[in-house]
Amino acid sequence: MKDKAEVACCGPASAQPDLRPVEGADADEELAALAKALGHPARVQILRILVRRNACVCGDIVDELPLAQSTVSQHLKILKDAGIIRGDVDGPRVCYCIEPRALRRLKALVGAL
């Protein structure tokens, strides 16, 4: 069951369409960077958890993975730096959620291959 505070802790996502081209040198660089961020099975698992739960605190993610908290935090940092997830401070904790616009962009870039 989702905790109301967890669901509300990530602000609303941008619904604006992404009109950037899906081909060309810039798009290729962007796709390579996103693919690199997703280049570890633990990061893919983290994305699946976040999609399922809508929002999560790091400790909740740690509970679902066979990894140390510090390892999960490092994976979260890589995903956040790539723009695939957001981490919003909610008091003493950080709440993570998918960045839908980035996920749509990734799908568009892969679809254009």
BELRA-V174218 format. One record per run of one state. SS is the DSSP state (A for helix, B for strand, O for the rest). FROM is the first residue (numbers start at 1). TO is the last residue. If there is no record, write none. Layout:
ss:from:to
SS:FROM:TO
SS:FROM:TO
//
This chain:
ss:from:to
O:1:3
A:4:8
O:9:24
A:25:37
O:38:40
A:41:53
O:54:55
B:56:57
A:58:64
O:65:68
A:69:81
O:82:84
B:85:90
O:91:92
B:93:98
O:99:99
A:100:111
O:112:113
//
